[in-house]
Amino acid sequence: MNLLVVEMRRALHRRVVWGLVGLAVALSALAGVVAFLDSRDLNVVLLERTGETHAAVMEHWWISGGGDGILPIAAIALLLGGLIGGASVAGAEWKAGTITTVLTWEPRRGRLHAARTASAGLLAFVIAFGLQIVFLASFLPSVIAHGTTGDIDRAWWFALVAAMGRIAAITACSAVLGVALATIGRSTAFAIVAAWLWLAVGEGIIRSLKPDWGRALLGESSTTVLTWARLDADHAVIGVWPSVALALAYVTVLTALGAITFLRRDVAG
């Protein structure tokens, strides 16, 4: 537990982590200003007729059943930020050449890597949940001045908080994957490029050649978990809980590969 706390403190001392948090807060404030200015002439009745969403209508923050609404906009940025933050936690040690110093202080590699991975996941979850609160709070002036709270009730609040928790959990998994990939490649850049190549290029090629294999890909599994509903696709899809199991399998395998690499690597070389 002491090692976990130490790794969390070390992660919070990295400038890239606070840089990502500051950028997220700034973008949230900008989104709030844009939404406020755009909602000055808002016609809620017309908005409902056309089926469009707007941040000034509180019930549009999250729409259950398909992942529509305002909140999923923040999910993409949080996933990317979690990946970069997690990768920097592990990759910065290799770039700075201080990994040998850390191992001198804590020579048990398994404990060190486990604490580092767990600290990245826990911090990513807490930070992601907090940033979602900041993001949604930036739209409150628009709701109060020009919008409406709609027909929200206790069930809607429960669904919103649950969605925020899922997004935070997926962000934590993204940070854990960043740690694993950066450990394997001994570089933050390697983790970012490898994740982008797989999600943007590799999975796209697989979907184009074998559409039915899309249900076994990480991208579709993560989207299903986020929306908590089956995807509306032109090929066979899997349910929510199988998607949860599949996403966890991806994370577990890559985390195990990262741990094995770290345990067997010649650090001095």
QUIGIMO-V729373 format. One record per residue. N is the residue number from 1. RES is the residue in three letters. SS is DSSP state (h for helix, s for strand, l for the rest). PSI is psi in radians with two decimals (* if undefined). NEAR is the number of other C-alpha atoms within 12 Angstrom. Layout:
n=<N	N>
res=<RES	RES>
ss=<SS	SS>
psi=<PSI	PSI>
near=<NEAR	NEAR>
This chain:
n=<1	2	3	4	5	6	7	8	9	10	11	12	13	14	15	16	17	18	19	20	21	22	23	24	25	26	27	28	29	30	31	32	33	34	35	36	37	38	39	40	41	42	43	44	45	46	47	48	49	50	51	52	53	54	55	56	57	58	59	60	61	62	63	64	65	66	67	68	69	70	71	72	73	74	75	76	77	78	79	80	81	82	83	84	85	86	87	88	89	90	91	92	93	94	95	96	97	98	99	100	101	102	103	104	105	106	107	108	109	110	111	112	113	114	115	116	117	118	119	120	121	122	123	124	125	126	127	128	129	130	131	132	133	134	135	136	137	138	139	140	141	142	143	144	145	146	147	148	149	150	151	152	153	154	155	156	157	158	159	160	161	162	163	164	165	166	167	168	169	170	171	172	173	174	175	176	177	178	179	180	181	182	183	184	185	186	187	188	189	190	191	192	193	194	195	196	197	198	199	200	201	202	203	204	205	206	207	208	209	210	211	212	213	214	215	216	217	218	219	220	221	222	223	224	225	226	227	228	229	230	231	232	233	234	235	236	237	238	239	240	241	242	243	244	245	246	247	248	249	250	251	252	253	254	255	256	257	258	259	260	261	262	263	264	265	266	267	268	269>
res=<MET	ASN	LEU	LEU	VAL	VAL	GLU	MET	ARG	ARG	ALA	LEU	HIS	ARG	ARG	VAL	VAL	TRP	GLY	LEU	VAL	GLY	LEU	ALA	VAL	ALA	LEU	SER	ALA	LEU	ALA	GLY	VAL	VAL	ALA	PHE	LEU	ASP	SER	ARG	ASP	LEU	ASN	VAL	VAL	LEU	LEU	GLU	ARG	THR	GLY	GLU	THR	HIS	ALA	ALA	VAL	MET	GLU	HIS	TRP	TRP	ILE	SER	GLY	GLY	GLY	ASP	GLY	ILE	LEU	PRO	ILE	ALA	ALA	ILE	ALA	LEU	LEU	LEU	GLY	GLY	LEU	ILE	GLY	GLY	ALA	SER	VAL	ALA	GLY	ALA	GLU	TRP	LYS	ALA	GLY	THR	ILE	THR	THR	VAL	LEU	THR	TRP	GLU	PRO	ARG	ARG	GLY	ARG	LEU	HIS	ALA	ALA	ARG	THR	ALA	SER	ALA	GLY	LEU	LEU	ALA	PHE	VAL	ILE	ALA	PHE	GLY	LEU	GLN	ILE	VAL	PHE	LEU	ALA	SER	PHE	LEU	PRO	SER	VAL	ILE	ALA	HIS	GLY	THR	THR	GLY	ASP	ILE	ASP	ARG	ALA	TRP	TRP	PHE	ALA	LEU	VAL	ALA	ALA	MET	GLY	ARG	ILE	ALA	ALA	ILE	THR	ALA	CYS	SER	ALA	VAL	LEU	GLY	VAL	ALA	LEU	ALA	THR	ILE	GLY	ARG	SER	THR	ALA	PHE	ALA	ILE	VAL	ALA	ALA	TRP	LEU	TRP	LEU	ALA	VAL	GLY	GLU	GLY	ILE	ILE	ARG	SER	LEU	LYS	PRO	ASP	TRP	GLY	ARG	ALA	LEU	LEU	GLY	GLU	SER	SER	THR	THR	VAL	LEU	THR	TRP	ALA	ARG	LEU	ASP	ALA	ASP	HIS	ALA	VAL	ILE	GLY	VAL	TRP	PRO	SER	VAL	ALA	LEU	ALA	LEU	ALA	TYR	VAL	THR	VAL	LEU	THR	ALA	LEU	GLY	ALA	ILE	THR	PHE	LEU	ARG	ARG	ASP	VAL	ALA	GLY>
ss=<l	h	h	h	h	h	h	h	h	h	h	h	l	l	h	h	h	h	h	h	h	h	h	h	h	h	h	h	h	h	h	h	h	h	h	h	h	h	l	l	l	l	l	h	h	h	h	h	h	h	l	l	l	l	l	l	s	h	h	h	l	l	s	l	l	l	l	s	l	l	h	h	h	h	h	h	h	h	h	h	h	h	h	h	h	h	h	h	h	h	h	h	h	h	h	h	l	l	h	h	h	h	h	h	h	l	l	l	h	h	h	h	h	h	h	h	h	h	h	h	h	h	h	h	h	h	h	h	h	h	h	h	h	h	h	h	h	l	l	h	h	h	h	h	h	l	l	s	l	l	l	l	l	h	h	h	h	h	h	h	h	h	h	h	h	h	h	h	h	h	h	h	h	h	h	h	h	h	h	h	h	h	h	h	h	l	l	h	h	h	h	h	h	h	h	h	h	h	h	h	h	h	h	h	h	h	h	h	h	l	h	h	h	h	h	h	l	h	h	h	h	h	h	h	h	h	h	l	l	l	l	l	l	l	l	l	l	l	l	h	h	h	h	h	h	h	h	h	h	h	h	h	h	h	h	h	h	h	h	h	h	h	h	h	l	l	l	l	l>
psi=<-0.69	-0.70	-0.65	-0.76	-0.71	-0.76	-0.59	-0.71	-0.72	-0.69	-0.68	-0.24	-0.04	2.29	-0.53	-0.58	-0.86	-0.50	-0.72	-0.70	-0.79	-0.70	-0.72	-0.72	-0.72	-0.74	-0.61	-0.75	-0.72	-0.73	-0.66	-0.71	-0.78	-0.77	-0.67	-0.79	-0.64	-0.33	0.09	-0.62	0.58	2.30	1.75	-0.67	-0.81	-0.61	-0.71	-0.63	-0.72	-0.22	0.24	2.82	2.66	2.52	-0.35	-0.23	1.92	-0.65	-0.21	-0.08	-0.67	2.22	1.98	2.67	-0.36	0.02	0.26	2.92	-2.95	-0.61	-0.71	-0.35	-0.69	-0.41	-0.73	-0.78	-0.67	-0.68	-0.76	-0.75	-0.68	-0.72	-0.82	-0.75	-0.80	-0.71	-0.65	-0.54	-0.71	-0.71	-0.53	-0.57	-0.72	-0.70	-0.70	-0.26	0.38	0.12	-0.61	-0.62	-0.74	-0.71	-0.41	-0.65	-0.69	1.58	-0.25	1.73	-0.68	-0.80	-0.74	-0.83	-0.68	-0.74	-0.71	-0.75	-0.79	-0.69	-0.70	-0.74	-0.77	-0.80	-0.71	-0.69	-0.88	-0.80	-0.74	-0.72	-0.74	-0.70	-0.55	-0.66	-0.76	-0.75	-0.83	-0.60	-0.46	-0.31	-0.07	-0.70	-0.64	-0.72	-0.78	-0.72	-0.70	-0.24	-2.58	2.69	-0.18	-2.62	0.81	2.59	-2.96	-0.66	-0.65	-0.74	-0.71	-0.78	-0.66	-0.84	-0.67	-0.72	-0.72	-0.68	-0.68	-0.73	-0.72	-0.68	-0.71	-0.64	-0.69	-0.74	-0.64	-0.70	-0.70	-0.73	-0.66	-0.73	-0.79	-0.82	-0.69	-0.56	-0.72	-0.80	-0.07	0.65	2.44	-0.73	-0.68	-0.76	-0.77	-0.80	-0.73	-0.76	-0.73	-0.75	-0.68	-0.86	-0.72	-0.59	-0.97	-0.89	-0.56	-0.70	-0.75	-0.73	-0.65	-0.60	-0.72	1.45	-0.61	-0.33	-0.14	-0.55	-0.30	0.11	2.71	-0.67	-0.83	-0.64	-0.76	-0.70	-0.70	-0.73	-0.72	-0.85	-0.36	0.75	2.69	2.48	2.56	1.56	2.89	0.28	2.98	2.39	2.86	2.89	-3.03	-0.93	-0.69	-0.60	-0.67	-0.81	-0.70	-0.76	-0.72	-0.57	-0.75	-0.84	-0.74	-0.78	-0.83	-0.63	-0.71	-0.72	-0.71	-0.72	-0.77	-0.73	-0.76	-0.66	-0.58	-0.14	2.50	1.66	-0.71	-0.66	*>
near=<14	14	24	23	19	21	31	28	20	25	35	27	16	25	17	25	32	21	18	29	32	18	20	32	28	18	24	31	25	18	30	28	23	20	32	27	22	22	28	20	16	25	20	27	15	13	20	17	10	11	14	21	28	40	43	41	37	34	34	34	39	36	33	27	21	20	31	27	28	35	45	30	24	34	38	25	30	43	42	32	40	46	44	45	49	50	49	46	49	50	36	32	27	29	21	17	18	17	29	21	15	24	22	14	14	20	16	17	27	21	22	30	37	29	32	46	45	34	37	47	40	32	40	46	33	28	36	44	34	25	37	40	28	27	36	38	27	32	39	29	28	30	31	20	20	25	31	28	25	20	13	19	13	11	15	22	21	16	25	36	23	23	39	40	30	33	43	39	34	43	43	40	44	48	49	49	51	49	54	48	43	42	44	32	29	32	29	34	28	29	38	35	23	25	33	22	15	19	23	18	16	21	26	21	17	21	25	14	12	17	20	19	23	31	33	29	34	35	34	37	36	43	37	37	38	43	36	32	28	29	27	18	18	13	18	18	25	29	24	24	19	24	31	33	21	26	31	27	21	25	31	20	18	29	32	26	24	35	31	20	24	33	22	16	19	13	22	13	9>
